[in-house]
Amino acid sequence: MNASIIDPLQGDFPEVIEEYLELEHGIMKCIAFNRRGTLLAAGCNDGSCVIWDFLTRGVAKELRDSECSSPITSICWSKCGNRILVSAADKSLSLWDVLSGKRIRRIVLQQTPLQARLHPGSSKLCLACPLSCTPMIIDLNTEDTTFLKVSVSEKSSGPNPAARNKTSDGSTSFTPTAACFSKYGNLVYVGNSKGEILVIDSKDGEVRGMVPISGGSVVKSIVFSRNGQYLLTNSNDRVIRIYENLLPPKDEVRALDELNKNLSDLNGVEKLKATGSRCLTLFREFQDAITKVHWKAPCFSGDGEWVVGGSASKGEHKIYIWDRAGHLVKILEGPKEALIDLAWHPVRPIVVSVSLNGIVFIWAKDYTENWSAFAPDFKELEENEEYVEREDEFDLNPETEKPKGSDVNENEEVDIMTVEKDPNFSDSDMSQEELCFLPVSPIPDVHEQQDKFLESSSKVVDSNNSGSPFSEEAVTNEHMMNHASSPVEDDAMGTRIKRKRKPSEKVLELQAEKVKKPLKSSKSSRTKTKSLVDENADNDFYYDELSDE
């Protein structure tokens, strides 16, 4: 979007449903934009992944695995857009090559991964959050797995104590744990069932800090803004919290080492809390104080200025939008279908939501046409008015001044190969070439397909003949068919049209003489004309003209 032409009195957020995407076969369950927002990937309930070209709103590619027919639980793009990581309900993780459409790797876990995210700097590492197990960092090449801690309590015991909760009947239930990478993937932020945010080193899995959440509610989801400055958490107490990241994005580990040196007099949990307080600080809280709704798939806008969250209530499709200051600016109400996933476009003010029936709704800004912005003297009319022109309005006036020549050097070569950096992206200079669009093979026109069909059918007819296709009998039959054909033929649509042929040289000469000297109505002239017609019997146009006389 060009920020200079946006009305400052209108918010840069979506307002109405612009379009919707629907598949003929399959129901879409989750969505994800690539880094530039040119492609939209959607995971379906049949295990396939459909990639939409978001500019043309058409299907660009379909990724389908014969070994997977279970619903897709999450989908994630690599930073360069060449890879897609898909997690499915059959406990599998699949890495796909987007351009070729081939599967690179498939790993089967012990538990169903509810969410899987690729490392920001490498498509070989991924972070998976299973249903009833601790989050893990997996090397997709070697399948080496590093389990992350989800609790630092001294009273904890067992492999996963923080994910276990006792129910009223005394049985033990498992609570899914949310986790995400930082901007550059140096740290992993884990939200557990005790209402804590753990800061973990992604290389060795060591807990470097802890941030307790007020209320101690279960953290259902956790996500960073694109610039890495803010962290969003969605808790079970129906509150969306925004934390400001106090660590430098690229030197997070070094900054944590310095903090540990300064806090050498503390030990255990107290030291982790002190370190965590210098990593994250609470910035804002968002909630609906009236309806107290649970939130579904909250996230940031592309520039981090807006926060959006979908209502998790059944039978309604509501999207709440807040500004970063904490004010509710818009409530988008869609069809009476539950919302299951949500995504904000990386660059444009567009929100994409998925309904329970598998339809993807595209919410965009409702622009009002202001024609006076194109011409200062433009006047909008309520109804038609009669215009009376001035006497000298359209008179030609001599040029009073010569137009000034442009300062552009026309002989200078224009560079069309260098791509300028997008100011919306701070790290556009990537070593690997970024994939923004997918090539599309052109579809042949209908008449081209008909020509191929007629050509193939003619070959079949010729092969059925007793002799050669160039035999005397075949040539004779073709000659008879040509003479039997009428100058008026039926076309493919069933209408009758006149067949036009190119006139011969003699007919053209006769037409030229006719223009200079009209034809006489004498018998001799008609006899001469008749002979010319007999010599050029294939000219239907001239024959019709003579018949009219």
C-alpha positions in Angstrom: 0.0 0.0 0.0 1.1 3.6 -0.7 0.8 5.2 2.7 0.8 8.7 1.2 -2.6 8.3 -0.4 -4.3 6.8 2.6 -6.8 9.0 4.3 -5.4 9.7 7.8 -8.9 10.0 9.2 -9.7 6.4 8.2 -8.0 3.5 9.9 -5.8 1.3 7.8 -7.7 -1.9 8.6 -10.2 -4.1 6.7 -13.9 -3.4 6.9 -15.9 -5.6 4.5 -15.8 -9.0 2.8 -14.2 -8.4 -0.6 -14.2 -11.9 -1.9 -14.2 -15.5 -0.8 -12.2 -18.6 -1.9 -13.8 -22.0 -2.1 -12.6 -25.4 -3.3 -14.8 -27.8 -5.3 -13.5 -30.8 -3.4 -12.1 -30.4 0.0 -12.5 -28.2 3.1 -9.7 -25.8 4.1 -8.7 -25.8 7.7 -5.7 -23.5 8.2 -4.0 -20.8 6.2 -0.7 -19.0 6.0 0.8 -16.2 3.8 4.2 -16.3 2.4 6.6 -13.5 3.4 5.5 -11.1 0.7 1.8 -11.9 0.7 1.7 -12.9 -2.9 0.9 -16.6 -2.2 -1.6 -18.0 0.3 -1.3 -21.7 1.4 -4.3 -23.5 2.8 -4.3 -27.0 4.4 -7.3 -29.1 3.8 -9.1 -31.9 5.6 -8.1 -34.5 3.0 -4.3 -34.0 3.7 -3.7 -31.9 0.7 -2.2 -28.3 0.6 -3.5 -25.8 -1.9 -1.5 -22.7 -2.9 -3.5 -19.7 -4.1 -2.1 -16.9 -6.1 -3.4 -14.0 -4.0 -3.2 -11.5 -6.8 -5.3 -13.4 -9.3 -7.2 -15.4 -6.7 -6.6 -18.6 -8.6 -5.1 -22.0 -7.5 -1.4 -22.0 -8.5 -0.4 -25.4 -7.2 -1.7 -28.3 -5.2 0.6 -30.4 -2.9 -0.9 -33.9 -2.4 0.7 -36.8 -0.6 -0.6 -40.4 -1.2 0.6 -41.4 2.3 -1.4 -38.7 4.1 -5.2 -38.4 4.0 -5.7 -36.9 7.5 -6.6 -33.2 8.1 -3.9 -30.6 8.1 -3.3 -29.0 11.6 -0.8 -26.2 10.6 1.1 -24.9 7.7 4.2 -22.7 7.6 6.3 -21.1 4.9 10.1 -20.8 4.9 11.6 -17.3 4.9 12.6 -17.5 1.3 9.2 -19.1 0.3 10.8 -22.2 -1.4 9.7 -24.6 1.3 6.4 -25.4 3.1 6.2 -27.4 6.3 2.9 -29.1 6.9 1.7 -31.0 10.1 -1.2 -33.4 9.9 -3.4 -35.3 12.3 -1.7 -38.6 11.4 1.3 -37.5 13.5 3.4 -36.6 10.4 5.5 -33.6 9.5 6.0 -33.1 5.7 8.5 -30.7 4.1 7.6 -29.7 0.5 9.4 -28.0 -2.3 7.0 -25.3 -3.5 8.3 -24.8 -7.1 8.5 -28.5 -8.1 5.6 -29.7 -5.9 7.6 -32.7 -4.6 7.9 -33.8 -1.0 11.4 -33.5 0.4 11.0 -35.1 3.8 8.3 -36.9 5.9 8.7 -37.6 9.6 6.2 -39.4 11.9 6.1 -38.3 15.5 4.7 -40.1 18.6 2.0 -37.5 19.1 -0.1 -35.4 16.8 1.6 -32.0 16.2 -0.9 -29.2 16.7 1.5 -26.6 15.3 4.9 -26.7 13.5 7.1 -23.8 12.6 10.3 -23.6 10.5 13.4 -22.0 11.9 13.6 -18.4 10.5 17.2 -18.9 9.4 17.1 -22.5 8.2 14.5 -24.8 6.6 16.3 -27.9 8.2 15.1 -27.1 11.7 11.5 -26.9 12.9 9.7 -26.4 16.2 6.8 -28.8 16.8 4.2 -28.5 19.6 2.5 -31.9 20.0 -0.9 -32.6 21.6 0.3 -34.2 24.8 4.0 -33.8 24.8 6.6 -31.1 25.4 7.6 -28.9 22.4 10.6 -30.2 20.5 13.1 -28.9 18.0 13.6 -31.4 15.2 16.4 -31.6 12.6 14.5 -32.6 9.4 17.6 -34.1 7.8 18.8 -36.3 10.7 15.6 -36.5 12.7 17.5 -35.6 15.8 15.0 -34.3 18.4 15.6 -31.9 21.3 12.8 -31.8 23.9 12.3 -28.4 25.5 11.5 -27.8 29.2 8.0 -26.5 30.0 8.5 -25.9 33.8 11.2 -24.8 36.1 9.3 -25.5 39.4 11.5 -27.2 42.0 8.6 -29.5 43.0 8.2 -30.8 39.5 9.0 -34.4 38.7 8.7 -36.6 35.7 9.3 -35.9 32.0 6.5 -33.4 31.5 5.0 -32.3 34.8 3.8 -28.9 33.6 1.6 -30.3 30.9 -0.3 -32.6 33.3 -3.4 -31.4 35.2 -5.6 -33.4 37.5 -9.3 -33.3 36.7 -12.2 -33.6 39.2 -12.4 -37.3 38.9 -8.7 -37.8 39.7 -7.5 -38.6 36.2 -4.6 -36.9 34.5 -5.1 -34.8 31.4 -2.5 -33.2 29.2 -2.6 -29.5 28.2 -1.1 -28.6 24.9 1.9 -26.2 25.2 2.4 -23.2 22.8 5.9 -22.1 21.6 7.4 -19.9 18.9 10.8 -18.9 17.6 12.1 -15.3 18.1 12.7 -13.2 15.0 16.1 -14.7 14.2 15.5 -18.1 15.9 18.1 -17.7 18.6 15.6 -18.2 21.4 12.3 -20.1 21.8 9.5 -18.6 23.9 7.3 -21.3 25.5 4.0 -20.7 27.2 3.0 -23.5 29.6 -0.1 -24.5 31.6 1.0 -22.7 34.7 0.7 -19.3 33.2 4.5 -18.8 32.6 6.6 -17.7 29.6 9.9 -19.5 29.4 12.8 -18.1 27.5 14.9 -21.0 26.2 18.1 -21.1 24.2 17.3 -22.9 20.9 20.8 -24.5 20.6 21.2 -26.3 23.9 17.6 -26.1 25.2 18.6 -24.3 28.5 16.0 -22.1 30.2 17.4 -18.6 30.4 14.5 -16.7 31.8 10.9 -16.9 33.0 8.0 -14.4 32.9 5.0 -15.2 35.1 1.6 -14.2 33.7 -0.9 -12.5 36.0 -3.7 -15.0 36.9 -1.6 -18.0 36.1 -3.9 -19.1 33.2 -3.0 -21.7 30.5 -1.2 -20.1 27.5 -3.0 -21.3 24.4 -1.0 -19.5 21.7 2.1 -17.3 21.5 3.3 -15.3 18.5 5.8 -12.6 17.7 5.3 -9.5 15.5 7.2 -9.4 12.2 9.8 -7.0 13.5 10.3 -9.0 16.7 9.5 -6.0 18.9 6.3 -7.4 20.5 5.1 -10.7 21.7 1.4 -11.8 21.9 0.0 -14.4 24.2 -3.6 -15.8 24.3 -4.5 -17.2 27.7 -7.3 -19.3 28.9 -8.6 -16.4 31.0 -9.9 -14.8 27.8 -7.3 -12.0 27.8 -4.8 -11.2 25.0 -1.6 -9.8 26.4 1.1 -7.9 24.5 4.7 -7.9 25.8 7.4 -5.6 24.6 10.7 -7.4 23.8 13.6 -5.7 25.6 16.4 -7.8 24.1 18.3 -6.8 20.9 17.0 -8.9 18.1 20.3 -10.2 16.8 22.3 -10.4 20.0 19.8 -11.9 22.3 22.0 -14.7 23.6 24.9 -12.3 24.4 22.5 -9.9 26.2 21.2 -12.8 28.3 24.8 -13.8 29.2 25.5 -10.3 30.5 22.3 -10.4 32.5 23.3 -13.6 34.2 26.6 -12.1 35.2 25.0 -9.1 36.7 22.5 -11.4 38.6 25.2 -13.8 40.0 24.0 -13.2 43.6 20.6 -14.9 42.7 19.9 -18.6 42.1 17.2 -20.8 40.9 13.7 -19.5 40.1 14.4 -16.0 41.4 17.2 -15.6 39.0 15.1 -16.7 36.1 12.3 -14.4 37.0 14.7 -11.5 37.4 16.2 -12.3 34.0 12.7 -12.6 32.5 11.6 -9.2 33.7 14.5 -7.7 31.7 13.5 -9.7 28.6 9.8 -9.0 28.4 7.6 -6.3 29.9 3.8 -6.2 29.8 2.6 -3.6 27.3 -1.2 -4.0 26.8 -4.1 -6.3 27.6 -7.1 -6.8 25.3 -10.4 -8.4 26.2 -14.1 -8.1 25.7 -15.4 -7.0 29.1 -19.0 -7.5 28.2 -19.3 -10.9 26.4 -16.1 -12.4 27.9 -15.4 -14.4 24.7 -12.5 -16.8 24.1 -10.2 -15.8 21.3 -9.1 -17.7 18.3 -5.8 -17.3 16.3 -4.9 -13.7 17.5 -2.1 -12.1 15.6 -0.5 -8.8 14.6 -0.9 -6.8 11.4 2.1 -6.7 9.0 3.4 -3.4 10.5 2.5 -4.3 14.1 0.2 -1.4 14.5 -3.0 -3.5 14.8 -4.0 -6.5 16.8 -6.7 -8.9 15.5 -8.4 -11.8 17.2 -11.4 -14.0 16.2 -14.2 -15.0 18.4 -14.1 -18.7 19.4 -17.9 -18.8 20.0 -19.8 -21.3 18.0 -22.1 -20.1 15.3 -20.6 -16.7 14.8 -17.9 -15.3 12.6 -16.7 -12.1 14.4 -13.3 -10.5 14.1 -12.1 -7.9 16.7 -9.5 -5.3 15.7 -7.6 -3.1 18.2 -5.0 -0.5 17.8 -1.7 -0.9 19.7 -2.9 1.7 22.2 -5.6 -0.7 23.4 -8.7 0.8 21.7 -11.3 -1.4 20.0 -11.6 0.2 16.5 -13.7 -2.4 14.6 -15.8 -5.5 14.9 -16.2 -7.4 11.6 -19.2 -9.7 11.5 -19.3 -12.4 8.9 -21.7 -15.3 8.2 -23.1 -17.4 10.9 -20.2 -20.0 10.7 -17.6 -20.6 13.3 -14.1 -19.2 12.7 -11.3 -21.6 12.9 -8.2 -19.7 11.6 -7.1 -16.2 10.9 -4.2 -14.4 9.1 -3.3 -10.8 8.4 -1.7 -9.9 5.0 2.1 -9.0 5.5 1.9 -5.7 3.6 -1.7 -4.7 2.8 -4.7 -4.1 5.2 -6.3 -7.4 4.4 -7.5 -10.1 6.8 -8.2 -13.7 5.7 -10.4 -15.9 7.8 -11.4 -19.5 7.5 -14.9 -20.7 8.4 -15.9 -24.1 9.8 -17.3 -25.1 6.3 -13.9 -24.6 4.7 -14.6 -21.2 3.0 -11.8 -18.6 3.1 -13.2 -15.0 3.4 -11.0 -12.1 2.3 -11.7 -8.9 4.3 -10.5 -5.6 2.8 -10.9 -1.9 3.3 -14.0 -0.3 1.9 -12.6 2.6 -0.2 -14.9 5.4 -1.2 -14.4 7.0 -4.6 -13.3 10.6 -4.4 -13.1 11.9 -7.9 -12.2 15.4 -6.9 -8.8 14.0 -5.9 -7.9 13.5 -9.5 -8.8 17.0 -10.8 -9.2 20.1 -8.6 -11.9 21.5 -10.8 -14.0 18.3 -10.8 -17.5 18.7 -9.7 -19.7 15.8 -8.6 -23.3 16.0 -9.9 -26.4 14.6 -8.2 -28.2 14.3 -11.6 -27.7 15.1 -15.2 -27.4 18.8 -16.1 -27.3 20.5 -19.5 -23.9 21.9 -20.3 -23.7 25.1 -22.3 -20.3 25.7 -23.8 -18.6 29.0 -24.1 -18.1 30.6 -27.4 -14.3 30.4 -27.4 -14.0 27.3 -25.3 -12.8 25.0 -28.1 -10.9 27.6 -30.2 -7.3 26.9 -31.1 -5.0 29.2 -29.2 -1.4 29.7 -30.5 1.3 28.5 -28.2 2.6 31.3 -26.1 5.5 29.5 -24.6 7.5 26.6 -25.8 7.3 23.5 -23.6 10.4 23.0 -21.6 12.4 20.0 -22.4 12.6 17.2 -19.8 15.8 16.7 -17.9 15.7 13.0 -18.4 18.6 11.5 -20.4 16.8 9.4 -23.0 20.1 7.7 -24.0 20.7 6.4 -20.5 20.2 2.7 -20.1 17.3 1.7 -17.8 18.0 -1.0 -15.2 15.1 -3.4 -15.1 17.0 -6.3 -13.4 17.9 -4.8 -10.0 15.1 -5.2 -7.4 14.8 -2.4 -4.9 14.5 -3.2 -1.3 11.0 -3.0 0.2 11.0 -0.6 3.1 8.4 -2.8 4.8 11.0 -5.5 5.2 14.1 -4.8 7.3 16.0 -7.9 6.1 15.2 -8.0 2.4 18.8 -8.8 1.5 18.7 -12.6 1.8 21.4 -14.9 0.5 18.8 -17.3 -1.1 16.6 -16.1 -3.9 13.1 -15.5 -2.7 10.1 -17.2 -4.4 7.2 -14.8 -4.8 5.2 -16.2 -7.7 4.6 -19.6 -9.2 4.8 -20.2 -13.0 1.5 -21.1 -14.6 1.2 -23.2 -17.7 -1.2 -21.5 -20.3 -4.5 -23.3 -21.1 -5.1 -23.7 -24.8 -8.1 -22.0 -26.4 -11.1 -23.8 -27.5 -10.6 -23.4 -31.2 -7.0 -24.8 -30.9 -8.4 -27.9 -29.2 -11.0 -28.2 -32.0 -8.3 -28.0 -34.6 -6.3 -30.7 -32.9 -9.5 -32.9 -32.7 -10.3 -32.4 -36.4 -6.7 -33.1 -37.4 -6.7 -36.3 -35.4 -10.1 -37.4 -36.7 -8.9 -36.8 -40.3 -5.9 -39.1 -39.7 -8.3 -41.8 -38.5 -10.5 -41.4 -41.5 -7.5 -41.6 -43.9 -6.1 -44.7 -42.1 -9.5 -46.5 -42.6 -9.3 -46.0 -46.4 -8.4 -49.0 -48.5 -5.6 -47.2 -50.3 -3.1 -44.4 -49.5 -4.5 -41.1 -48.2 -3.2 -39.6 -51.5 -4.8 -42.2 -53.7 -6.8 -41.3 -56.7 -10.1 -42.4 -55.0 -9.5 -40.2 -52.0 -8.6 -37.1 -54.2 -11.7 -37.7 -56.3 -13.9 -37.9 -53.2 -12.5 -34.8 -51.8 -13.0 -33.0 -55.2 -16.6 -34.1 -55.3 -17.2 -32.9 -51.8 -15.7 -29.5 -52.6 -18.0 -29.0 -55.6 -21.0 -30.2 -53.7 -20.5 -27.7 -50.9 -22.7 -24.7 -51.1 -21.3 -21.1 -50.8 -23.4 -20.9 -47.7 -22.2 -23.2 -44.8 -23.2 -23.9 -41.3 -20.7 -22.8 -38.6 -20.1 -24.3 -35.2 -22.7 -22.3 -33.5 -25.5 -23.4 -35.9 -25.9 -20.1 -37.8 -25.6 -19.8 -41.5 -22.8 -17.5 -42.8 -21.5 -16.7 -46.3 -18.2 -18.1 -47.3 -15.9 -15.4 -48.7 -13.2 -16.2 -51.2 -10.3 -14.2 -52.6 -11.2 -12.8 -56.1 -9.0 -13.7 -59.0 -6.8 -11.3 -61.0 -9.2 -11.1 -63.9 -12.1 -10.3 -61.7 -10.1 -7.5 -60.0 -9.3 -6.0 -63.4 -12.9 -6.2 -64.5 -14.0 -4.5 -61.3 -11.5 -1.7 -61.9 -12.8 -1.2 -65.5 -16.3 -1.1 -64.1 -15.4 1.7 -61.8 -14.0 3.7 -64.7 -16.8 2.9 -67.1 -20.1 1.4 -66.0 -21.2 -1.8 -67.7 -23.7 -1.5 -70.6 -26.9 -3.4 -70.6 -26.4 -4.6 -74.2 -26.4 -8.3 -75.0 -22.8 -8.4 -76.2 -21.5 -6.9 -72.9 -23.6 -9.4 -70.9 -22.2 -12.2 -73.0 -18.6 -11.1 -72.4 -19.3 -10.7 -68.7 -20.9 -14.2 -68.7 -17.7 -15.7 -70.2 -15.6 -14.1 -67.5 -17.8 -15.4 -64.9 -17.5 -18.9 -66.3 -13.7 -18.6 -66.2 -13.9 -17.5 -62.5 -16.7 -19.6 -61.3 -15.1 -19.9 -57.9 -15.7 -16.2 -57.2 -19.0 -16.1 -55.3 -18.8 -12.4 -54.6 -18.8 -11.4 -58.2 -21.5 -13.9 -59.1 -23.8 -12.5 -56.6 -23.2 -9.0 -58.0 -24.2 -10.1 -61.5 -27.3 -11.8 -60.3 -28.4 -8.5 -58.6 -28.2 -6.7 -62.0 
